[in-house]
Each structure stands twice: as C-alpha cells, then as structure tokens.
Amino acid sequence: MGILVTEETQRAEVEEFRQMLLSCAAVQRRKDGGGFDEKRNNFSKFDTELVVDRLVCVTSGVSYLGIAIVNQLLSRGYSVRVVVDNEENVEKLREMEDSGYTTGLRNSSTEVAMANLSDVDGLAEASGGCSTVFHTAAFVDPPDSPKNMVDIEVKACENAIKACGISPSVRNRVLTSSLLACIWQDDEHLEDDSPCLIDHRCWSNESLCINKKVKKPISSILLPNAYSIIHQSLRFAVWYAFGKLRAESAAFEIAKRTGLKLATICAGLITGRDFCIKNPTATIAYLKGVGEMYSRGLLATVDIDWLAKAHVSVFEGMKKSATGRYICFDRVVDGEDGIRRLARETGVDMDHRVT
C-alpha cells in the first residue's frame, strides 16, 4: 500500500524544497580557477533530486579520517560539503591538495563550509541541502586536559545531531565512535587472560572508564616525543573511551527523540599511512590500557581506507534499512610478532615483552 499524490502536488513540494535550498547561505564553494571563496545561492544550478540524493556533509573535514571519507565519497560520484572550523583549516585543505594527500577537492563536486562544532545554528546552516551528515571527530588538536576532551567530544556530538534535526533536508547521520565504547566492561568474574566476546550490543561501563584497574600493563612503551602511553599506577582513566561512549549514547538518545536515522561505527585503532603523525592525539589516547586489550584479544586495528569505505557502505545501506551500531576492524593484534608490528607502525619504542 502506498500514498498517491497528484503531479501538481509533487511539483509544489519540489519547488518548496528548491526554495529551501536557495535560502541556505554561508556556504563556501570553490570557483573554477581553484581556491576557496564564499559564494552564495549556488544550489539553483543543481537538479533538486540530485542534490537530495548525492550531496552529503562531512564534519571535521581536515581530520585524518574526515579526509579519507571525503576521498571515498568523491570516488563514488557523490558531491561533498566539507565542514571546517576556521580559515586556518581551509588553508590546510589547500596544502593537502597541493601535496597530493587529498583527491578531487578542486572540482565542482566539492564545497567547503565554515562552522564551529559549538554552534548548532551554524552547523544546521552548513548541512542545509545535504541528505546525510558524517560526524567524524570533535577535535583535531589535543585539549588542555582529558576531562575537557570528554566534554568537547560529547557537546560537539550533541550539537551536530541537533543541527541535523533542524536542517529539513538531512535524513541520515553516520557517527564515528570507537571500539573502546564497547570493550571496557565489568568482567571481574572472568579468569585472567580469558578472551572476551564483543559485538554491537556491548557497551563499555562508564565507571570503569573513569577508574580502570590495570591488569596487564606493558612496560617501557614511549613515543619518540616522550609521551607515556601506559602508566604504571594501579588505576587510570580511559578518557578517550569515556568520551566516545558518552557521545555515542547521547547521539542515540537525541536520534530517538527526533526520529533521525542514525548509524554509528565503532572503529578499532586507526592505522594507515603516517597515521601516528597525522592522527597522534587519538592514537595516544586509544592505546591507554593496551596491555589488557592485548591480553584479552581485544586490541584491534583498522586501516584508514578500509574504515572510510565502511562509512560509505553503511551510508549507502541507510538508504534502505541499515541503522544502529557497527563494529569495524580488519586485524586483531595477536602474538609477539603482532605487537611488535604495531610498535613499528605507531613509532613506539618497545624493547620489552608484554608482561
């Protein structure tokens, strides 16, 4: 059974939506000669249905994952609006394009919008005319403290999804979460070194994330810049996991209230070309508690390109029935060779065995 409407009604609805698109402003779009310059009311040149189906928005567009998702979307023929915080990040995009790190940013399928993740109205304006919003990360540079990181992560996620509810064109949202939002559970009843079964129904325990007891530390693991990844104290807080957990939970709560279709991707440690250099904050934060993750068979990684493809695949699945949580990884670090390989990939100096 379906709902039939007259051609006149259909034309009226299309015209109404076109006018809504024309009202969206503050969108920066590349001119044919290159460079990012502000240009308003460009949507009239697009076929309305093409805009609805093919124009998508990616927040934190200069992040390691954000750029990878943009590249994947462009390679599949989508038009992409890249959201950045400021002019400095616009310049970063130029530099990435000039260095060959990004592909396709100098074509008519790419737009750039400036919007701060603390500004709901600005985010709604930036996503106007897009059918789907990819929200990848709340920050690029390290915050002042781990607790601030949690607050930034959660608030930015809440703002992004609220903005989706304001923008009439946005139907779907894809949120990047973390496998860490699944694995830190109350498992004291399990024998030490017992493997854990984790799936999309598993949620980390908030109290454990705040006050985690070390069971399997790895000694003497330092990055070249002397940041300590593993602390030898008996207890520590896995703030990165806590932030991702709270942000994902908040997103589902808001999506349920507003009726927005939401899918989250709980990714393992992101690896790939120069990942420890291009994504240092998240890498350092993820590896806190690595000893216990390794001993339980939960230290999983995912290549950046594989993860970007997964985001696009989930997005395309949302056109039908895909929704909810998805766990994404392509390798579980297993055995001494595996941990040493990870050490080489991260640039970690590991001279001792896993204890």
PyMOL commands that set and color helices and strands:
alter all, ss='L'
color gray80, all
select helices_A, chain A and resi 7-23+43-45+48-54+64-75+87-99+120-126+146-166+180-183+206-210+239-258+275-278+280-286+290-295+304-317+335-346
alter helices_A, ss='H'
color red, helices_A
select strands_A, chain A and resi 27-30+36-38+55-58+79-84+110-114+132-135+172-178+212-213+221-222+235-236+261-267+269-271+300-303+324-328+331-332+349-350
alter strands_A, ss='S'
color yellow, strands_A
deselect
rebuild
show_as cartoon
